[in-house]
Amino acid sequence: MTTALDTYLSFDGDCEAAFKFYATTLRGEIVAMLRYADAPPEVRGAPETANRIMHARLNLGGHSLMGGDAPPQYFSKPQGFCVSFGVADPAEADRVFAALAEGGKVDMPISETFWARRFGMCIDRFGIPWMVNCPKPGA
């Protein structure tokens, strides 16, 4: 039996823009982008939701980031978690953090810590909280 533990993010109409941004920023590949209009008629929902994303999947080096535009009655603002992105190169950590933080909110500027060559926390312009970590060797 195969077991997977993946992150699934909920958006309020901007999933497509977010995933295109994440694909570029994180250098991943979008392998699924299904709209509510693509679903069978009995599960499509209201006509005004037809172009919203029902399910998106981004592959990142053997890991997946998934998400979709939640039906309006089920959407809630993300809280109580962070998507953690780990990278080995400090310059790459700085690049990714700068891109994620642009237009969002920096909670902890990226810098060296006792465990990491680079670590920072931000909320991106789509409202998703992130941690970017570049661990020190042996950490």
C-alpha positions as a printed Julia matrix, in Angstrom:
139×3 Matrix{Float64}:
   0.0    0.0     0.0
   1.33   3.44   -0.93
   0.88   6.25    1.54
   1.11   9.94    0.68
   0.9   13.09    2.75
   0.42  16.16    0.58
  -0.62  19.74    1.23
  -4.0   20.82   -0.15
  -4.68  24.56   -0.23
  -8.08  26.26   -0.48
  -8.54  29.48   -2.41
 -11.41  31.88   -3.0
 -11.24  32.23   -6.79
  -7.5   32.74   -7.34
  -6.23  29.14   -7.35
  -5.24  29.27  -11.02
  -3.17  32.45  -10.57
  -1.6   31.07   -7.38
  -0.59  27.76   -8.96
   0.87  29.42  -12.05
   2.88  31.65   -9.71
   3.98  28.68   -7.56
   5.0   26.69  -10.67
   7.3   29.51  -11.77
   8.59  30.45   -8.32
   9.18  26.92   -7.03
  10.21  25.54  -10.43
   7.52  22.89  -10.4
   5.2   21.48  -13.03
   1.42  21.83  -13.05
   0.09  18.37  -13.9
  -3.62  19.02  -13.25
  -5.86  22.08  -13.5
  -9.49  21.0   -13.53
 -12.31  23.53  -13.59
 -15.76  23.05  -12.1
 -17.02  23.19  -15.71
 -15.01  20.0   -16.39
 -16.97  18.03  -13.76
 -20.02  15.89  -14.52
 -23.21  17.98  -14.62
 -24.48  16.7   -11.26
 -21.43  18.11   -9.39
 -20.6   21.26  -11.4
 -22.23  23.73   -9.07
 -23.57  27.15   -9.97
 -22.84  28.56  -13.44
 -20.84  31.45  -11.93
 -18.31  28.92  -10.55
 -17.67  27.23  -13.93
 -14.21  28.79  -14.43
 -13.06  28.31  -10.84
 -10.54  25.55  -10.2
 -11.92  22.36   -8.68
  -8.51  20.7    -8.39
  -4.92  21.68   -9.19
  -1.75  19.67   -8.67
   1.82  20.9    -8.84
   4.69  18.4    -8.84
   7.89  19.52   -7.12
  10.71  17.01   -7.22
   8.69  14.03   -6.05
   6.35  16.05   -3.83
   2.92  17.48   -4.59
   1.21  20.72   -3.75
  -2.51  20.56   -4.43
  -5.38  22.97   -4.16
  -8.62  24.33   -5.48
 -11.13  27.13   -5.25
 -13.41  26.16   -2.39
 -17.13  26.55   -2.9
 -17.98  29.94   -1.37
 -19.88  28.41    1.55
 -16.81  26.32    2.52
 -13.96  28.82    2.08
 -12.18  30.05    5.18
  -9.06  32.17    5.46
  -5.93  29.98    5.86
  -4.65  29.88    9.44
  -2.86  27.59   11.84
  -0.35  26.13    9.35
   2.53  27.03    7.02
   3.66  25.42    3.82
   7.32  24.6     4.45
   9.68  24.83    1.47
  13.18  23.45    1.97
  16.12  24.18   -0.26
  19.87  23.44   -0.03
  21.2   26.64   -1.59
  21.02  29.93    0.39
  20.75  32.04   -2.79
  17.79  29.91   -3.93
  16.18  30.32   -0.5
  16.54  34.1    -0.82
  15.07  34.06   -4.36
  12.07  31.94   -3.4
  11.4   33.93   -0.22
  11.55  37.27   -2.07
   9.09  36.02   -4.68
   6.67  34.57   -2.12
   6.82  37.7     0.06
   6.29  40.16   -2.81
   2.84  41.66   -2.46
   2.26  39.73    0.75
   3.39  40.1     4.36
   6.75  39.21    5.9
   6.33  37.67    9.35
  10.03  36.87    9.84
  12.6   38.24    7.38
  14.83  35.61    5.83
  18.16  35.4     7.64
  20.58  33.01    9.29
  19.41  31.19   12.42
  21.06  28.7    14.73
  19.68  25.8    12.62
  19.58  27.3     9.16
  21.76  29.18    6.73
  18.53  30.91    5.67
  15.06  30.86    7.22
  12.09  33.17    6.81
   8.31  33.25    7.18
   5.78  35.14    5.09
   2.21  35.15    3.85
   2.05  35.36    0.09
  -0.27  37.63   -1.9
  -2.82  34.8    -2.08
  -3.04  34.56    1.72
  -1.0   31.34    2.06
   1.55  31.21    4.92
   5.05  29.93    4.02
   8.28  28.99    5.72
  11.43  28.91    3.59
  14.25  26.9     5.14
  17.84  26.28    4.02
  19.3   24.1     6.8
  22.88  24.18    7.96
  24.88  21.05    7.12
  24.2   18.38    9.73
  21.04  20.1    11.03
